[in-house]
Amino acid sequence: MATKTELLMDVGKVREDFPILKRTVHGKPLVYLDSAATSQKPRQVIDAVSDFFSRYNANVHRAIYELGEEATREYEGAREKVAGFIHARSPNEVAFTKSTTESLNAIAYGWGLKGKLREGDEIVSTVMEHHSNHVPWFFVQDLKGVKLKWVGMTDDGLLKMEDYDTMITKRTKVVTVTQCSNVLGTINPVQEIAKRAHEAGAICVVDAAQSVPHMPVDVQKIGCDFLAFSGHKMLGPTGIGVLYGTEERLNEMEPLMGGGEMVREVHLGSAKWNDIPFKFEGGTPNMAGAIGLGVAVDYLDGIGMDRVRRHEKELTKYALEALSDVKGFHGFGLDDVERRGGVISFTLGDVHPHDIASILDVEGIAIRSGHHCAQPLMERLNVPATARASFYVYNTPEEVDRLAAGLRKVLDVFA
């Protein structure tokens, strides 16, 4: 039997900040275990977004009246908070997008299709990437004639680091990797991978959608050229993402979107781009989203990312022990919580993951089922889909117990 440990965070106090956790689903108290898909939002973020629309809704960078100046101060203040959160050298290295997906597409387009890549160049990726770090590079492959390679994976969910020895060559121009798998929870050695990329003269692109919300991330220590993540997975609003790039790389890139704000001047038939990061923020930005993300950063800083990480390690350890006692449970990934995040993908005997999720929903428990936008990884695991529980700052051991009890009810239904 799993043994409860005293958590290093006052989760009860944290939970008081999340209004949605007070609701019931099908007459049962909500147990939300799908934060890898999107996190819930604390009242502080909800109030900040409401306050923007209620008190100082105006376009940024374009007005000299008070509301516009307030909006600009808060928007740029959010950029400064995000830059500090990931230890960027300057706020100029942080561009706001709508999502991790848009950020990765912006890199593939602006540095790949319109930038440095030529026919015969090579991109090294991995088998465990999310579709958003596969598909944009397919565009580059098809339109530029570059070659894609994929680093393999061991049966317990680790990247085969020896693959980099042979896959990275003098033709390699991009090495891209997820810092933390959204299926396996595997935390990859991105600092070492970035070093190998640079030794070969390539750039390193990191998908940090599942890492920045859950653990301390220092882009300077990693040494990556680009890094992408989303606000909605780290207590912030939807529709706001971050594209980090070193000033050198961002200056080399072409913008994905053309329009207002991203230009310095426009004439008939020609235009000059604005300075970074503004040349990547064409059109009216998601001002409320950025401001809400800034407040989410404040909230996470208030807890401390070291404590966030410790809490999830404790909870994941407890969950792996508790769920292993359920008949037919098969989890994917490492047992070592020091090397994985708070994501547990699993199967339960012959029960389809969609059936698992549907029955758990009746019990008020929200998990994810499917291929998790990682079909190449599903093929590697030799399964069509998995069920997935993912944890965050507001989850408790008692909710893990309810998940285990719910899985036993699933087995009863299919007995």
Residue pairs with C-beta under 8 A, 6 or more apart in sequence:
1 321
1 322
1 325
2 318
2 319
2 321
2 322
2 325
2 400
3 318
3 321
4 318
4 397
5 314
5 318
7 311
7 314
7 315
7 396
7 397
8 307
8 310
8 311
8 314
9 303
9 307
9 308
9 310
9 311
9 393
11 311
11 393
11 394
11 395
11 396
14 303
14 393
14 394
15 21
15 394
15 396
17 42
17 43
17 44
17 299
18 40
18 41
18 42
18 43
18 394
19 43
19 46
20 30
20 32
20 40
20 41
21 30
21 32
21 40
21 394
23 30
24 30
24 364
25 361
25 364
25 366
26 361
26 362
26 363
26 364
27 364
28 362
28 363
28 364
28 365
29 364
30 364
30 366
31 363
31 364
31 365
31 366
31 399
31 402
31 403
32 40
32 366
32 394
32 395
33 365
33 366
33 367
33 389
33 390
33 391
33 395
33 399
33 403
34 366
34 367
34 368
34 388
34 389
34 390
35 213
35 233
35 342
35 390
35 391
35 392
35 395
36 182
36 210
36 233
36 343
36 368
36 372
36 388
36 390
37 233
37 368
37 390
38 232
38 233
38 238
39 213
39 232
39 233
39 234
39 235
39 392
40 235
40 392
40 394
41 235
41 236
41 237
41 292
41 296
42 235
42 296
42 299
44 295
44 298
44 299
45 235
45 236
45 237
45 292
45 295
45 296
45 299
48 291
48 292
48 294
48 295
49 237
49 288
49 289
49 291
49 292
52 71
52 74
52 287
52 288
52 291
52 292
53 288
56 67
56 70
56 71
56 74
57 67
57 71
58 65
58 67
58 68
58 70
58 71
59 68
59 71
59 284
59 287
60 68
60 71
60 72
60 75
60 76
60 285
60 287
61 72
61 261
61 278
62 68
62 261
63 69
63 72
71 287
74 287
74 291
74 294
75 285
75 287
75 290
75 291
76 91
77 294
78 290
78 291
78 293
78 294
78 297
79 91
79 94
79 96
79 277
79 290
79 294
80 91
81 294
81 297
81 298
82 88
82 91
82 94
82 242
82 293
82 294
82 297
83 90
83 91
83 93
83 94
84 297
85 212
85 217
85 297
85 300
85 301
86 94
86 212
86 217
86 218
86 219
86 227
86 242
86 244
87 217
87 218
87 219
87 220
87 221
88 94
88 219
88 220
88 244
89 220
89 246
89 247
90 247
91 277
92 247
92 250
92 275
92 276
92 277
93 219
93 244
93 245
93 246
93 247
93 250
93 276
93 277
94 242
94 243
94 244
94 277
95 103
95 106
95 242
95 243
95 244
95 245
95 250
95 276
95 277
95 280
95 281
96 240
96 241
96 242
96 243
96 277
96 281
96 285
96 286
96 289
96 290
97 103
97 106
97 228
97 240
97 241
97 242
97 243
97 280
98 239
98 240
98 241
98 286
99 230
99 232
99 239
99 240
99 241
100 132
100 207
100 208
100 209
100 228
100 229
100 230
100 241
101 132
101 241
102 241
102 243
102 256
103 226
103 228
103 229
103 241
103 242
103 243
104 132
104 133
104 136
104 205
104 207
104 228
105 132
105 136
105 256
106 243
106 253
106 255
106 256
106 280
107 136
107 205
107 226
107 228
107 243
107 245
107 253
108 136
108 137
108 139
108 140
109 136
109 139
109 254
109 256
110 253
110 254
110 255
110 256
110 280
111 117
111 174
111 203
111 226
111 249
111 252
111 253
112 136
112 137
112 140
112 144
112 146
112 174
113 139
113 140
113 143
113 144
114 253
114 254
115 252
115 253
115 254
116 173
116 252
117 123
117 140
117 144
117 146
117 173
117 174
118 144
118 146
119 144
119 145
119 146
120 145
120 146
120 147
120 171
121 144
121 146
121 147
121 171
121 172
121 173
121 174
122 146
122 147
122 148
122 149
122 169
122 171
122 172
122 173
122 174
123 137
123 140
123 141
123 146
123 147
123 148
123 149
123 172
123 173
123 174
123 175
123 176
124 149
124 150
124 151
124 164
124 167
124 168
124 172
124 174
124 175
124 176
124 197
124 202
125 133
125 134
125 137
125 148
125 149
125 150
125 151
125 175
125 176
125 177
126 150
126 151
126 152
126 153
126 159
126 177
126 178
126 188
127 150
127 151
127 152
127 153
127 376
127 377
127 380
128 153
128 157
128 159
128 178
128 181
128 183
128 184
128 186
128 374
128 377
128 380
129 176
129 177
129 178
129 207
129 374
129 376
129 377
130 178
130 182
130 207
130 209
130 372
130 373
130 374
131 373
131 374
131 375
132 207
132 209
132 373
133 176
133 178
133 205
133 207
134 376
137 148
137 174
137 176
138 148
140 146
141 147
141 148
146 173
147 171
149 167
150 376
151 159
151 160
151 161
151 163
151 164
151 167
151 177
152 159
152 160
152 163
152 380
153 159
153 160
153 377
153 380
154 160
156 333
156 334
157 181
157 184
157 185
157 186
157 332
157 333
157 334
157 340
158 186
158 334
158 339
159 177
159 186
159 188
159 189
161 189
161 192
164 175
164 193
164 196
168 175
168 196
168 197
168 200
168 202
169 200
170 200
170 201
172 197
172 200
172 201
172 202
173 201
173 202
173 203
174 197
174 202
174 203
174 204
174 205
175 193
175 194
175 196
175 197
175 200
175 202
175 203
175 204
175 205
176 204
176 205
176 206
176 207
177 188
177 190
177 193
177 204
177 205
177 206
177 207
178 188
178 206
178 207
178 208
178 209
178 210
179 187
179 188
179 190
179 206
179 207
179 208
179 210
179 211
179 217
180 186
180 187
180 188
180 208
180 210
180 211
180 214
180 215
180 341
180 343
181 188
181 210
181 333
181 341
181 343
181 374
181 377
182 209
182 210
182 343
182 372
182 373
182 374
183 332
183 333
183 343
183 345
183 372
183 374
183 377
183 378
183 386
183 388
184 332
184 333
184 334
184 340
184 343
184 345
184 377
185 210
185 316
185 333
185 334
185 340
185 341
185 342
185 343
185 344
185 345
186 333
186 334
186 339
186 340
186 341
187 211
187 215
187 339
187 340
187 341
190 204
190 206
190 222
190 224
191 221
191 222
191 223
193 204
194 204
194 206
194 222
194 223
194 224
194 225
195 223
197 203
197 204
198 204
198 223
203 225
203 226
203 249
204 223
204 224
204 225
204 226
205 224
205 225
205 226
205 227
205 228
206 222
206 224
206 226
206 227
206 228
207 228
207 229
208 217
208 227
208 228
208 229
209 228
209 229
209 230
209 233
210 233
210 341
210 343
211 217
211 229
211 341
212 229
212 234
212 242
213 229
213 233
213 234
213 235
213 300
213 392
214 308
214 309
214 312
214 341
214 342
214 392
215 305
215 308
215 309
215 341
216 305
216 306
216 309
217 227
219 227
219 244
225 245
225 246
225 249
226 243
226 244
226 245
226 249
227 244
227 245
228 241
228 242
228 243
228 244
229 241
229 242
230 240
230 241
230 242
231 237
231 238
231 239
231 240
231 241
231 242
231 289
231 290
231 292
231 293
231 296
232 238
232 239
232 240
234 293
234 296
234 297
234 300
235 296
235 299
235 300
235 393
236 289
236 292
236 293
236 295
236 296
236 297
237 286
237 288
237 289
237 292
237 293
238 289
239 286
239 289
240 286
240 289
240 290
240 292
240 293
242 293
243 277
243 280
245 253
247 276
250 276
250 277
250 280
251 276
253 280
255 262
255 273
255 279
255 280
255 282
256 280
257 280
257 281
257 282
257 283
258 271
258 282
259 282
259 283
260 282
260 283
260 284
261 274
261 278
261 281
261 282
261 283
261 284
261 285
262 273
262 274
262 278
262 279
262 280
262 281
262 282
262 283
263 271
263 272
263 273
263 274
263 279
264 272
264 273
264 274
264 275
265 271
265 272
266 272
273 279
300 308
300 393
303 393
308 393
311 393
312 341
312 342
312 391
312 392
313 337
313 338
313 342
315 342
315 391
315 395
315 396
315 397
315 400
316 337
316 340
316 341
316 342
316 344
316 391
317 337
318 397
318 400
319 344
319 389
319 391
319 400
319 403
320 331
320 335
320 337
320 344
322 400
322 401
322 403
322 404
323 329
323 331
323 344
323 346
323 400
323 403
323 404
323 407
324 331
325 404
326 348
326 404
326 407
326 408
326 411
327 349
327 408
327 411
328 347
328 348
328 349
328 351
328 411
329 346
329 347
329 348
329 407
330 346
330 347
330 348
331 344
331 345
331 346
332 345
332 346
332 381
332 386
333 340
333 343
333 344
333 345
334 340
342 390
342 391
342 392
343 388
343 389
343 390
343 391
344 388
344 389
344 390
345 372
345 386
345 387
345 388
346 386
346 387
346 388
346 389
347 353
347 383
347 386
347 387
348 356
348 387
348 407
348 410
348 411
349 411
349 414
350 414
351 410
351 411
351 414
352 385
353 369
353 370
353 385
353 386
353 387
354 369
354 370
354 385
355 410
355 414
356 367
356 369
356 387
356 407
356 410
357 367
357 368
357 369
357 387
359 406
359 409
359 410
359 413
360 366
360 367
360 403
360 406
360 407
360 410
363 402
363 405
363 406
363 409
364 402
365 402
365 403
365 406
367 387
367 388
367 389
367 403
368 387
368 388
368 389
368 390
369 385
369 386
369 387
369 388
370 385
370 386
371 378
371 384
371 385
371 386
372 378
372 386
372 388
378 384
378 385
378 386
389 403
